[in-house]
Amino acid sequence: MIEPRVPFPTRSRALRTAALAALLGGCAVGSVLPVAALAQDDGVAALIEQAKYWRSKGREDLAQQALRRARAIDPDNPAIATAARNAPAPASTPAPAAKTTPSSPTRTSAPSAAPPRRAAPAQTSAADRAGRARVAGFEALEAERLEQAATEFEKALAVNARDPDALGGLGIVRLRQQRFSEAADLLERASRAGKASQWAEGLASARYFAGVEEAQDLLDRGQLGAAQARAEELVRSDYSEPAPALEILAQVYEQQGRYADAADLYRQAAEGPNADENRLQMRAARGRALAAAERGDDTGAVQEFQAGLMADPEDPWIRYEFAEYMIRRGRMPEAESLLRSLVSIGAPDALYAAALLNEDLGRPAEAERLLSMIPETQRTAPMRTFAIGVKTDAAITRARALAQSGQREQALGSLRQLGEMRAIPVGKQAAIASALFELGDQVGAAEVAQRALNGEVTDLGEYEGLIGVLVQTGRDDLAQAALRRAGQMAGSSPQGQQAYGRMQATLMIGQADRARLAGRYAEAFDILQSAYSSAPDNVEILAGLARLYENGNMAPRAAQAWQLYLAKKPGDKDGLIGLAQSAQRAGDGKLADDAADALLRSYPQDYQVYMALADVERVAGNERKAVRYLKEARELYAGQHNATSVVALGGNPFAGMQNQAGANPFRNQGPAMAQPQPVNPFALGGGTRLPAPSYA
């Protein structure tokens, strides 16, 4: 079964885009605009009241201006026509007086008339300003000038914070701006303060999409149970645009390993109104492919992956997952073809997916090159984090090369400097700590690991490396704390539980190794047996068991354990060395020689291999061959049980031992042989020979 990276870097963005498309394409245009239309009734009424007010003040010009605004909002509203008919008739002009002939020729000049006094402008009340702001807000809203509309509605609310029209209008603005929680709050207040029916559809939209955002946030934070409950609640709400909620629920099912159920939900989402059909059909095909892979149906998986490619040829992540599947199946030509197709697409997400594949294939330089092709302005946060990780891996590789060339202090200095950088992801900080530990700086490794534990862990996989290095440095207390946090993040999904089991086994292997080195073999055996029951696929448990058998002088069993290890990790250098050494000690020269030949074929330039084989030849009594191996090792360094046949490969090394009294072979050994007492140099006897060792 393959374990895809979940969630993909663009998945939240795709969901948000789908929500926006639903909001503006179907549900928002179908529900928000009618709400705004309903709100026009109160806006028109407010303008008619303004006209009456100005008319009472004798300002018919302003009254007519208010009526023109009302008519622009609702031309067919009869109340506007009625208000216009109620306009006062113009004052009658007196008939001109009949011309009279003056009785006297004497003209008397009439006194000059005083100029008419201009009326002082009427004061605008706060209510009038609020009414104007509301009208301007709805006009801007209709014209999609959302920022201006918000400003006007906020002006009205500054006068009356309970103004239902301003609250509702601002709520519609926030809804179109995808600020769903704010929209829901504003529309709820508008419903309480005014007519609830006017805002019902907008409020339903705001609540639904606010719930979608909440569910997505829970999913992104790894809270699968809470995300599932919220998404299921949204699906049951029977909202007219179910695709966003169905998609989140499908993502939850994917992380729980319920691929067939997820595929069905994606199919349902694709069939809904205003859905991104091609993308959702592609996700459905991906779910069916993963379900087929899980049940071992290789043909079905390939067919469904191909169907996904046909459904959405531009999506890079179906190609990424198809390539990952091919890599796990060992079908490299097909995987390389998919990788090349990602590079040829050239889009930022496609280049990112190609870089991820190259890192998985052990090609960090190519991954870094592909990332450099993505413009800085188009890089997402996951892309930047990944780029830092790639550069960190390269720096660790350079430090190890410095140490191998004899510049150990310089290598340690560069690693310590890396460990101080806060921007490095937690998983890579664990890799830095591990490299410090390998180079002998146990204190520095513990410090870096502890800082990493105090950082923000966003991916469950980051805990695996961190726990490993904490165990290496002997900080079991911190490793236990990290394991508890990992358990909370893992949730109940199969992948999460498998990862948690691996981490738990890593911690127990470290504890078993310390017990082994302290000579507490029976305790170490019990710890390893318990770890194996938690994570039977963890090959490091087999390696720990093989080392335990070697230290406990049970070479035949050690050889069997190493063969079990190599069956799951073929060609591993440490496994082949362990097998050669244990087989030789058990007297099985043929098995030891086979392991040695495999080592020389696979690692012909590794001086450590020749040093290990020299030890094997010394055990066999072949001193001449041992010396030859040591000479070859020096040259390379200078230039840079009774039956050892394994029980069924892949079998359980603890088979038949569970729940059986005395099954632990070390418990039946009896007390360990006492160590010889040291000779007291101040109490030496006579003669030239040291006394025979005595035991307490």
Secondary structure, 3 states (H helix, E strand, C coil): CCCCCCCCCCHHHHHHHHHHHHHHHHHHHHHHHHHHHHHHHHHHHHHHHHHHHHHHCCCHHHHHHHHHHHHHHCCCCHHHHHHHHCCCCCCCCCCCCCCCCCCCCCCCCCCCCCCCCCCCCCCCCHHHHHHHHHHHHHHHHHCCCHHHHHHHHHHHHHHCCCCHHHHHHHHHHHHHCCCHHHHHHHHHHHHHHCCHHHHHHHHHHHHHHHHHHHHHHHHHCCCHHHHHHHHHHHHHCCCCCCHHHHHHHHHHHHHCCCHHHHHHHHHHHHCCCCCCHHHHHHHHHHHHHHHHHHCCCHHHHHHHHHHHHHHCCCCHHHHHHHHHHHHHCCCHHHHHHHHHHHHHHCCHHHHHHHHHHHHHCCCHHHHHHHHHCCCHHHCCHHHHHHHHHHHHHHHHHHHHHHHHCCCHHHHHHHHHHHHCCCCCCHHHHHHHHHHHHHCCCHHHHHHHHHHHHHCCCCCHHHHHHHHHHHHHCCCHHHHHHHHHHHHHHHCCCHHHHHHHHHHHHHHHHHHHHHHHHCCCHHHHHHHHHHHHHHCCCCHHHHHHHHHHHHHCCCHHHHHHHHHHHHHHCCCCHHHHHHHHHHHHHCCCHHHHHHHHHHHHHHCCCCHHHHHHHHHHHHHCCCHHHHHHHHHHHHHHHHHCCCCCCCCCCCCCCCCCCCCCCCCCCCHHHCCCCCCECCCCCCCCCCCCCCCCCCEC
